[in-house]
Amino acid sequence: MSSRRSGQILLAVLLGLCIATAAAQVRYSDAELSERLPNYRDDLGVNYREVMLPRITPRERAALENARIQFPLRMEGDGLFGYYSAYGTDGPKIVMPVSSLRFLSDLCVATAWLWANGYSQSTLHDYLGMLKYRRPQDLGLIAMPQPLPALGVPDNATDEPAVERVRSQCFSTAVVFVLAHEMGHLILGHRGYEGVTPEQAQANEAAADDFALDLMSRLGDLPFGVLFFFTYAAYIEPHRGDFGGDDAWRTHVAGKTHPLSAGRILALADGIEQRAGRFAAGTMQARSLAADLRVVGETLADPDIQQLLRLQGQSVRPYMLASRKGDVWEVSPPPEPLPDGPFSGFFTGWMGSGPEDGIEVSLVLFRQGDRVHGRYSYAGIAGTVRGRVENGVLDYEFVEPGSSGIGRLEMIGEGAISGRWRSRSGREGALGAERGG
């Protein structure tokens, strides 16, 4: 383990921002979606007819002649990026699945509630990583929990004016951007991705994004929601670090209708910067939004951080999602009891050369059979642990921003652990901790 902060600043900013096809899709009942359908259909319909269409040129409007917006309850695997546009026998259409809109809305509510109550956004990002990398059966669940109950957000969260204000800003501008993006595909004549190269797919997405930004600048609306939208996507969408090689990554991108890349997010940031003076919120606000988007794009492009996000997502379990304070993730006692036994539980202690001059460290270890996974934090740095117990000894690997390595732990009596670790850069040290803190 290392106290070096290389890569930590970018990751901390990303984690502190107010995210697509999930590996394990969140399911909403037909009743839950049908209840929201009228609101989404009416609100988006009014925006489209009365606000957006009057701001486009006659040529652009001609490309949308007879275009319809459809609101199916759900589509298989729709996740966060379930929206699309297409040309049918009866004209162009834009498809906005209610399940995608509901999922995005719930994420915006969670963002707003955590912020308004002084909690870290990291639990939301942990939740998204869990959706991406875990399967319900691995967690002892029938299905993945919906965002709000998973994160402990109360049903009446939006009754708080501060929560509703941020939720509305997040959701409304994100959805208008998505609708404008799909309008852009139709206006620009993009007819799907069958037979299209990954490079052209990325170019089409960038062009549709640029049209959406241009239309929103005509409206005067700064698209604050894209920051939330693409931050969520950065945690839940596949990235290059999830694939074994460039060929596998290109194959994945070729099969996606809305491929996500660092380049796409950086292009969005550039587009907002170029139009900074055209938004009603003002030039400074627009440039601030562009800067925040660049952090997301640059972070997503970092292979070390991609690896860290993958390992963190693989280590998350539902009991780790309790709301917590602070800008930096710190391990705290989980709200539910952990399995009894060696190398399982909440531990606090020290790491370094010895207990007298060591740094305080906290760990949560979760054991299933001979496998152990967990998380730890010290001095504002958080990392993940994965290992195996053999002959009463835990051999593990750890990963944290800017460092990784291996270690070995032994149980001392019933409630303490002790051992040594070594980073791949050559740093070494000891660790000692007791269960329960």
KETI-655694 format. One record per residue (C-alpha): z, x, y; chain. Coordinates in pm, 1 decimal, padded with zeros to 6 digits, m for minus. Layout:
BEGIN
REC/Z/X/Y/A .
...
***
This chain:
BEGIN
REC/00000.0/00000.0/00000.0/A .
REC/m00078.8/00119.6/00348.2/A .
REC/00028.2/00040.7/00700.1/A .
REC/m00320.8/00124.0/00830.0/A .
REC/m00460.3/m00163.6/01035.5/A .
REC/m00827.9/m00093.1/00962.2/A .
REC/m00999.3/m00430.1/00931.7/A .
REC/m00671.2/m00612.8/00997.1/A .
REC/m00749.8/m00706.0/01357.1/A .
REC/m01075.0/m00882.8/01274.7/A .
REC/m00919.2/m01062.4/00979.1/A .
REC/m00615.0/m01163.9/01181.7/A .
REC/m00837.7/m01314.0/01449.2/A .
REC/m01035.2/m01503.8/01187.1/A .
REC/m00716.3/m01631.4/01026.2/A .
REC/m00585.4/m01732.1/01366.7/A .
REC/m00887.4/m01946.3/01457.7/A .
REC/m00826.4/m02309.9/01495.0/A .
REC/m01481.9/m02436.5/00585.8/A .
REC/m02045.2/m02560.8/00196.8/A .
REC/m02022.5/m02642.9/m00140.8/A .
REC/m01681.1/m02616.2/m00295.9/A .
REC/m01649.3/m02480.2/m00647.7/A .
REC/m01411.6/m02767.0/m00717.5/A .
REC/m01519.6/m03065.4/m00513.6/A .
REC/m01265.7/m03286.7/m00338.8/A .
REC/m01311.8/m03648.3/m00441.0/A .
REC/m01255.5/m03953.8/m00224.4/A .
REC/m01253.6/m04301.8/m00373.2/A .
REC/m01527.6/m04550.5/m00291.0/A .
REC/m01267.9/m04756.4/m00105.1/A .
REC/m01162.4/m04459.8/00111.2/A .
REC/m01522.9/m04380.9/00200.9/A .
REC/m01628.1/m04741.8/00254.5/A .
REC/m01342.9/m04782.9/00501.1/A .
REC/m01480.0/m04497.9/00716.0/A .
REC/m01849.3/m04586.2/00681.3/A .
REC/m01869.4/m04840.8/00968.4/A .
REC/m01704.8/m04604.5/01217.6/A .
REC/m01928.7/m04308.9/01129.0/A .
REC/m02242.8/m04522.3/01124.9/A .
REC/m02168.1/m04691.3/01456.5/A .
REC/m02049.2/m04380.1/01642.5/A .
REC/m02335.4/m04158.6/01527.9/A .
REC/m02587.5/m04436.8/01579.1/A .
REC/m02479.6/m04483.8/01940.2/A .
REC/m02485.9/m04108.1/02003.5/A .
REC/m02832.4/m04078.2/01851.5/A .
REC/m02994.4/m04375.2/02028.1/A .
REC/m02818.5/m04378.9/02363.8/A .
REC/m02724.4/m04014.5/02426.8/A .
REC/m02948.1/m03779.2/02229.6/A .
REC/m03290.2/m03947.2/02217.1/A .
REC/m03302.9/m03995.6/02597.3/A .
REC/m03257.8/m03616.9/02639.1/A .
REC/m03551.4/m03504.2/02426.4/A .
REC/m03914.3/m03460.4/02532.8/A .
REC/m04193.3/m03705.2/02446.4/A .
REC/m04338.4/m03453.3/02199.6/A .
REC/m04001.8/m03414.0/02029.5/A .
REC/m03952.0/m03789.4/02021.4/A .
REC/m04292.7/m03837.7/01858.7/A .
REC/m04180.9/m03616.2/01567.9/A .
REC/m03883.4/m03849.3/01517.7/A .
REC/m04083.3/m04171.7/01528.5/A .
REC/m03942.9/m04417.3/01272.7/A .
REC/m03672.0/m04166.0/01176.6/A .
REC/m03366.0/m04323.5/01013.4/A .
REC/m03011.0/m04199.0/00967.6/A .
REC/m02872.1/m04281.5/00623.6/A .
REC/m02505.3/m04280.1/00523.6/A .
REC/m02468.1/m04268.6/00143.4/A .
REC/m02104.4/m04267.1/00035.5/A .
REC/m02147.0/m03935.7/m00142.6/A .
REC/m02391.9/m03694.6/m00295.7/A .
REC/m02328.7/m03465.3/m00587.3/A .
REC/m02194.1/m03134.3/m00462.8/A .
REC/m02223.3/m03233.0/m00097.6/A .
REC/m01908.8/m03049.6/00016.9/A .
REC/m01916.4/m02946.0/00381.4/A .
REC/m02293.8/m02892.7/00408.3/A .
REC/m02408.2/m03214.9/00244.5/A .
REC/m02622.1/m03316.9/00541.3/A .
REC/m02999.6/m03281.4/00524.5/A .
REC/m03328.8/m03411.1/00660.7/A .
REC/m03643.2/m03499.4/00469.3/A .
REC/m03977.6/m03676.5/00487.4/A .
REC/m04012.5/m03986.2/00271.6/A .
REC/m04295.9/m04229.9/00209.2/A .
REC/m04154.8/m04451.5/00484.7/A .
REC/m04102.6/m04174.0/00738.8/A .
REC/m03849.9/m03904.1/00824.3/A .
REC/m03481.0/m03945.5/00749.8/A .
REC/m03152.8/m03771.1/00823.6/A .
REC/m02887.6/m03802.6/00555.0/A .
REC/m02518.4/m03783.2/00653.6/A .
REC/m02299.0/m03839.9/00345.1/A .
REC/m01973.4/m04017.1/00426.1/A .
REC/m01782.5/m03784.2/00192.7/A .
REC/m01901.2/m03479.7/00392.2/A .
REC/m01803.0/m03646.5/00719.0/A .
REC/m01463.0/m03745.1/00577.8/A .
REC/m01397.7/m03393.7/00445.2/A .
REC/m01485.3/m03238.3/00782.0/A .
REC/m01271.0/m03496.0/00962.0/A .
REC/m00971.4/m03422.2/00738.6/A .
REC/m01009.1/m03048.0/00800.0/A .
REC/m01014.8/m03110.9/01174.6/A .
REC/m00699.8/m03325.3/01148.8/A .
REC/m00527.5/m03046.3/00953.5/A .
REC/m00634.5/m02785.6/01210.3/A .
REC/m00505.0/m03000.6/01496.6/A .
REC/m00173.6/m03090.6/01330.6/A .
REC/m00094.6/m02732.7/01227.8/A .
REC/m00174.0/m02611.3/01580.0/A .
REC/00021.6/m02885.7/01758.0/A .
REC/00331.7/m02817.0/01548.2/A .
REC/00324.3/m02438.3/01581.3/A .
REC/00213.8/m02364.1/01224.9/A .
REC/m00028.0/m02093.9/01113.3/A .
REC/m00384.7/m02193.6/01025.2/A .
REC/m00368.5/m01963.9/00721.8/A .
REC/m00249.4/m02239.0/00485.7/A .
REC/m00566.8/m02434.7/00561.9/A .
REC/m00776.8/m02128.1/00487.0/A .
REC/m00576.4/m02069.7/00166.4/A .
REC/m00652.3/m02427.5/00064.4/A .
REC/m01024.2/m02375.9/00117.6/A .
REC/m01015.5/m02052.6/m00082.4/A .
REC/m00840.2/m02239.4/m00363.7/A .
REC/m01116.8/m02502.2/m00364.8/A .
REC/m01379.7/m02231.2/m00381.2/A .
REC/m01236.3/m02010.8/m00653.1/A .
REC/m01009.4/m02227.5/m00867.1/A .
REC/m01072.2/m02515.3/m01107.3/A .
REC/m00835.5/m02812.7/m01131.2/A .
REC/m00763.0/m02753.2/m01498.7/A .
REC/m00656.0/m02394.8/m01424.9/A .
REC/m00391.3/m02533.5/m01189.9/A .
REC/m00270.6/m02809.4/m01418.2/A .
REC/m00444.5/m03073.7/m01204.7/A .
REC/m00684.9/m03354.2/m01288.4/A .
REC/m00865.4/m03309.8/m00955.7/A .
REC/m00829.4/m03096.0/m00648.1/A .
REC/m00603.5/m03251.1/m00382.8/A .
REC/m00749.7/m03379.1/m00058.9/A .
REC/m00680.6/m03159.4/00246.2/A .
REC/m00410.3/m03362.4/00420.1/A .
REC/m00170.7/m03423.7/00128.8/A .
REC/m00228.0/m03068.7/00001.7/A .
REC/m00116.9/m02924.8/00336.0/A .
REC/00167.1/m03169.3/00398.6/A .
REC/m00005.1/m03334.4/00696.3/A .
REC/00149.8/m03679.2/00755.0/A .
REC/m00063.9/m03994.0/00737.1/A .
REC/00009.9/m04074.0/01101.3/A .
REC/m00065.0/m03722.9/01231.4/A .
REC/m00324.1/m03843.1/01481.3/A .
REC/m00065.7/m04067.0/01648.3/A .
REC/00042.8/m03750.7/01830.2/A .
REC/m00176.9/m03727.7/02144.1/A .
REC/m00209.9/m03349.3/02116.3/A .
REC/m00327.6/m03376.8/01754.8/A .
REC/m00580.2/m03648.6/01833.1/A .
REC/m00716.8/m03453.1/02131.1/A .
REC/m00789.8/m03140.8/01924.5/A .
REC/m00914.0/m03341.5/01625.1/A .
REC/m01159.2/m03531.1/01842.3/A .
REC/m01286.0/m03213.8/02008.9/A .
REC/m01328.9/m03045.7/01671.4/A .
REC/m01492.7/m03334.1/01485.2/A .
REC/m01706.8/m03501.9/01749.4/A .
REC/m01884.0/m03190.3/01876.7/A .
REC/m01928.7/m03052.9/01523.1/A .
REC/m02091.0/m03376.2/01402.6/A .
REC/m02317.4/m03403.7/01708.1/A .
REC/m02425.6/m03043.0/01644.9/A .
REC/m02498.6/m03123.6/01278.0/A .
REC/m02703.1/m03430.5/01374.5/A .
REC/m02893.5/m03229.2/01636.9/A .
REC/m02954.3/m02955.7/01377.7/A .
REC/m03113.2/m03205.3/01137.5/A .
REC/m03319.5/m03350.5/01422.4/A .
REC/m03437.1/m02994.9/01484.7/A .
REC/m03564.6/m02956.4/01128.7/A .
REC/m03778.2/m03270.8/01167.4/A .
REC/m03904.9/m03180.5/01514.2/A .
REC/m03993.4/m02826.0/01401.8/A .
REC/m04173.9/m02953.1/01092.0/A .
REC/m03950.0/m02792.6/00829.0/A .
REC/m04030.6/m02964.2/00500.9/A .
REC/m03762.1/m02842.0/00265.4/A .
REC/m03705.9/m02514.7/00082.3/A .
REC/m03910.3/m02545.8/m00231.8/A .
REC/m04121.2/m02231.2/m00254.1/A .
REC/m03969.2/m02093.3/00065.8/A .
REC/m03844.6/m01733.2/00070.1/A .
REC/m03477.4/m01664.8/00154.0/A .
REC/m03590.5/m01494.4/00472.8/A .
REC/m03785.8/m01803.4/00580.2/A .
REC/m03494.6/m02029.1/00483.9/A .
REC/m03266.7/m01828.7/00711.1/A .
REC/m03526.8/m01838.7/00987.3/A .
REC/m03556.6/m02218.2/00955.3/A .
REC/m03180.0/m02260.0/00977.6/A .
REC/m03162.3/m02034.9/01282.1/A .
REC/m03443.3/m02229.9/01450.5/A .
REC/m03272.8/m02565.3/01380.2/A .
REC/m02943.4/m02423.7/01508.8/A .
REC/m03115.2/m02304.9/01823.8/A .
REC/m03267.0/m02648.2/01881.7/A .
REC/m02923.6/m02807.6/01834.3/A .
REC/m02771.0/m02572.1/02091.1/A .
REC/m03052.6/m02642.4/02333.3/A .
REC/m03009.6/m03019.1/02296.9/A .
REC/m02632.7/m02993.6/02342.8/A .
REC/m02688.7/m02788.7/02657.2/A .
REC/m02912.8/m03069.9/02785.3/A .
REC/m02622.3/m03306.7/02717.1/A .
REC/m02386.9/m03058.6/02886.6/A .
REC/m02157.7/m03059.7/02582.0/A .
REC/m02024.3/m02720.5/02473.5/A .
REC/m02020.9/m02731.4/02090.6/A .
REC/m01657.6/m02633.3/02037.2/A .
REC/m01676.0/m02786.3/01690.4/A .
REC/m01916.7/m02523.7/01558.4/A .
REC/m01635.6/m02267.5/01573.0/A .
REC/m01419.0/m02482.6/01346.0/A .
REC/m01714.7/m02580.6/01127.2/A .
REC/m01835.1/m02228.0/01058.9/A .
REC/m01483.2/m02089.4/01022.9/A .
REC/m01423.6/m02346.3/00747.9/A .
REC/m01759.8/m02254.1/00598.0/A .
REC/m01673.6/m01882.7/00600.6/A .
REC/m01386.5/m01954.8/00360.3/A .
REC/m01558.3/m02201.1/00131.3/A .
REC/m01927.0/m02106.6/00119.3/A .
REC/m02047.1/m01836.6/m00124.0/A .
REC/m02106.9/m01498.7/00038.9/A .
REC/m02259.1/m01170.0/m00074.8/A .
REC/m01923.5/m01047.9/m00212.0/A .
REC/m01927.2/m01328.1/m00471.4/A .
REC/m02238.5/m01191.7/m00641.6/A .
REC/m02295.3/m00889.2/m00860.8/A .
REC/m02604.1/m00764.0/m00679.9/A .
REC/m02861.5/m00830.1/m00411.9/A .
REC/m03100.1/m01003.9/m00654.4/A .
REC/m02835.1/m01257.3/m00755.8/A .
REC/m02749.9/m01318.0/m00391.7/A .
REC/m03117.2/m01373.4/m00300.2/A .
REC/m03154.3/m01619.9/m00588.2/A .
REC/m02853.1/m01813.1/m00461.4/A .
REC/m02982.0/m01822.1/m00103.9/A .
REC/m03325.6/m01936.6/m00223.3/A .
REC/m03166.6/m02242.2/m00386.4/A .
REC/m02958.0/m02348.3/m00084.9/A .
REC/m03066.4/m02612.5/00164.7/A .
REC/m02836.2/m02471.2/00433.9/A .
REC/m02775.0/m02104.8/00351.4/A .
REC/m02484.7/m01949.7/00540.2/A .
REC/m02496.4/m01590.1/00656.4/A .
REC/m02329.6/m01367.6/00909.0/A .
REC/m02665.6/m01339.1/01083.2/A .
REC/m02684.5/m01715.4/01130.6/A .
REC/m02341.3/m01727.5/01294.6/A .
REC/m02419.3/m01427.9/01516.6/A .
REC/m02744.6/m01593.0/01624.0/A .
REC/m02545.9/m01903.2/01719.8/A .
REC/m02315.3/m01689.3/01930.2/A .
REC/m02616.1/m01534.8/02105.1/A .
REC/m02762.8/m01879.7/02169.1/A .
REC/m02443.8/m02004.4/02332.9/A .
REC/m02420.9/m01687.2/02543.2/A .
REC/m02778.1/m01731.4/02665.6/A .
REC/m02707.7/m02090.0/02771.3/A .
REC/m02356.0/m02027.1/02903.5/A .
REC/m02428.6/m02162.5/03249.8/A .
REC/m02574.3/m02490.1/03121.6/A .
REC/m02259.5/m02638.1/02966.8/A .
REC/m02026.0/m02861.9/03164.1/A .
REC/m01722.2/m02671.0/03035.8/A .
REC/m01833.6/m02369.7/03238.2/A .
REC/m01968.9/m02021.8/03180.1/A .
REC/m01634.4/m01861.3/03092.6/A .
REC/m01555.1/m02122.7/02826.8/A .
REC/m01901.1/m02083.9/02675.5/A .
REC/m01875.3/m01705.6/02663.0/A .
REC/m01529.7/m01731.9/02507.3/A .
REC/m01668.4/m01959.4/02234.4/A .
REC/m01956.0/m01716.1/02174.2/A .
REC/m01709.6/m01427.2/02141.8/A .
REC/m01500.5/m01618.4/01887.7/A .
REC/m01810.5/m01700.2/01683.7/A .
REC/m01908.3/m01331.8/01683.9/A .
REC/m01571.3/m01247.2/01531.1/A .
REC/m01640.2/m01494.9/01249.7/A .
REC/m01990.1/m01355.6/01192.9/A .
REC/m01888.6/m00990.2/01201.6/A .
REC/m01594.2/m01055.5/00972.8/A .
REC/m01809.6/m01243.6/00724.5/A .
REC/m02047.4/m00945.3/00718.6/A .
REC/m01770.1/m00698.6/00624.0/A .
REC/m01783.6/m00636.7/00244.1/A .
REC/m01418.9/m00526.2/00230.9/A .
REC/m01304.8/m00849.4/00392.2/A .
REC/m01535.9/m01048.2/00163.5/A .
REC/m01354.6/m00889.3/m00129.9/A .
REC/m01016.3/m00966.0/00023.5/A .
REC/m01108.2/m01331.0/00083.0/A .
REC/m01221.8/m01359.5/m00278.2/A .
REC/m00902.1/m01211.5/m00418.2/A .
REC/m00684.9/m01419.5/m00187.2/A .
REC/m00867.4/m01736.6/m00288.7/A .
REC/m00824.6/m01654.8/m00656.7/A .
REC/m00450.4/m01607.4/m00609.7/A .
REC/m00375.6/m01935.5/m00429.4/A .
REC/m00185.9/m02212.9/m00604.3/A .
REC/m00081.6/m02551.0/m00460.0/A .
REC/00281.7/m02444.6/m00419.6/A .
REC/00170.3/m02176.7/m00169.5/A .
REC/00030.6/m02427.1/00081.2/A .
REC/00354.8/m02523.3/00256.6/A .
REC/00327.4/m02501.3/00637.0/A .
REC/00453.3/m02173.9/00781.5/A .
REC/00510.4/m02034.9/01128.5/A .
REC/00363.9/m01720.7/01278.7/A .
REC/00019.3/m01581.0/01346.2/A .
REC/00028.9/m01345.7/01046.7/A .
REC/00069.8/m01468.7/00691.4/A .
REC/00416.4/m01387.8/00557.7/A .
REC/00546.6/m01465.5/00212.9/A .
REC/00829.6/m01716.4/00216.7/A .
REC/01013.7/m01906.7/m00056.7/A .
REC/00775.9/m02167.1/m00205.4/A .
REC/00873.7/m02533.0/m00167.8/A .
REC/00863.5/m02587.5/m00544.5/A .
REC/01048.6/m02383.4/m00808.7/A .
REC/00847.7/m02117.6/m00989.4/A .
REC/00850.4/m02069.4/m01366.8/A .
REC/01157.4/m01887.7/m01494.2/A .
REC/01129.6/m01553.0/m01663.9/A .
REC/01049.3/m01188.4/m01595.2/A .
REC/00804.2/m01115.4/m01312.7/A .
REC/00808.6/m01471.1/m01180.7/A .
REC/00976.3/m01591.4/m00864.0/A .
REC/01035.2/m01512.6/m00498.4/A .
REC/01159.0/m01157.9/m00429.4/A .
REC/01266.7/m00968.5/m00116.9/A .
REC/01336.6/m00597.6/m00087.1/A .
REC/01190.2/m00274.9/00045.2/A .
REC/00891.9/m00044.6/00003.5/A .
REC/00856.4/00319.9/00100.1/A .
REC/01048.7/00630.2/m00000.3/A .
REC/01379.3/00447.3/m00058.1/A .
REC/01595.1/00146.0/00039.6/A .
REC/01756.5/00321.6/00335.3/A .
REC/01436.6/00390.3/00528.6/A .
REC/01198.3/00148.3/00357.2/A .
REC/01001.1/m00137.7/00511.1/A .
REC/01108.5/m00493.9/00432.8/A .
REC/00877.3/m00664.0/00184.6/A .
REC/00857.3/m01016.3/00038.4/A .
REC/00673.8/m01115.9/m00279.1/A .
REC/00590.2/m01432.4/m00466.9/A .
REC/00496.8/m01364.5/m00830.9/A .
REC/00369.7/m01633.6/m01065.9/A .
REC/00348.7/m01559.1/m01438.0/A .
REC/00136.8/m01742.2/m01695.3/A .
REC/00160.2/m01586.6/m02040.7/A .
REC/00115.8/m01213.6/m01995.9/A .
REC/m00080.5/m01247.9/m01672.2/A .
REC/00079.7/m01231.0/m01328.7/A .
REC/m00067.3/m01310.4/m00989.9/A .
REC/00096.6/m01328.4/m00651.8/A .
REC/00107.8/m01238.2/m00286.6/A .
REC/00319.5/m01007.6/m00072.5/A .
REC/00372.8/m00929.5/00295.3/A .
REC/00529.2/m00647.0/00495.4/A .
REC/00509.8/m00531.5/00858.2/A .
REC/00254.4/m00797.9/00947.8/A .
REC/00025.1/m00714.3/00655.5/A .
REC/m00042.5/m00947.6/00362.7/A .
REC/m00201.9/m00876.1/00027.3/A .
REC/m00263.8/m01005.8/m00321.0/A .
REC/m00144.8/m00886.6/m00661.6/A .
REC/m00298.4/m00935.3/m01006.3/A .
REC/m00177.8/m00776.6/m01327.4/A .
REC/m00069.9/m00798.8/m01689.5/A .
REC/00266.1/m00757.7/m01861.6/A .
REC/00278.2/m00540.1/m02170.4/A .
REC/00592.3/m00413.6/m02342.8/A .
REC/00806.3/m00545.5/m02059.5/A .
REC/00613.0/m00358.3/m01786.5/A .
REC/00383.2/m00511.2/m01524.5/A .
REC/00075.0/m00303.4/m01441.5/A .
REC/m00103.8/m00450.6/m01140.4/A .
REC/m00374.3/m00405.8/m00880.2/A .
REC/m00320.3/m00486.6/m00513.4/A .
REC/m00563.2/m00554.3/m00228.2/A .
REC/m00485.4/m00585.2/00142.9/A .
REC/m00683.2/m00530.6/00466.1/A .
REC/m00796.3/m00168.8/00473.5/A .
REC/m00632.9/m00066.0/00145.0/A .
REC/m00615.4/m00127.8/m00229.0/A .
REC/m00460.6/00043.2/m00529.6/A .
REC/m00248.7/00011.0/m00841.0/A .
REC/00118.2/m00006.8/m00927.7/A .
REC/00374.7/m00057.9/m01202.8/A .
REC/00690.5/m00269.2/m01198.6/A .
REC/00982.7/m00305.5/m01437.2/A .
REC/01256.9/m00568.4/m01446.9/A .
REC/01603.5/m00436.9/m01371.5/A .
REC/01848.0/m00677.2/m01526.8/A .
REC/01777.0/m01047.5/m01484.3/A .
REC/01679.9/m01066.9/m01118.7/A .
REC/01544.5/m00740.3/m00978.7/A .
REC/01220.0/m00543.1/m00995.6/A .
REC/01155.0/m00177.0/m00933.9/A .
REC/00852.8/00048.9/m00952.3/A .
REC/00595.6/00266.1/m00780.9/A .
REC/00250.3/00212.2/m00630.1/A .
REC/m00044.0/00432.1/m00529.2/A .
REC/m00330.8/00342.2/m00296.3/A .
REC/m00685.6/00457.5/m00362.5/A .
REC/m00663.6/00668.6/m00047.4/A .
REC/m00383.5/00872.5/m00209.4/A .
REC/m00070.9/00724.6/m00045.2/A .
REC/00220.7/00665.7/m00280.0/A .
REC/00554.5/00496.1/m00258.1/A .
REC/00827.5/00301.1/m00431.4/A .
REC/00927.3/m00062.9/m00426.4/A .
REC/01249.1/m00243.9/m00508.2/A .
REC/01329.5/m00613.5/m00468.6/A .
REC/01566.2/m00883.9/m00590.9/A .
REC/01488.2/m01239.4/m00685.6/A .
REC/01572.2/m01510.5/m00436.5/A .
REC/01624.8/m01285.0/m00134.8/A .
***
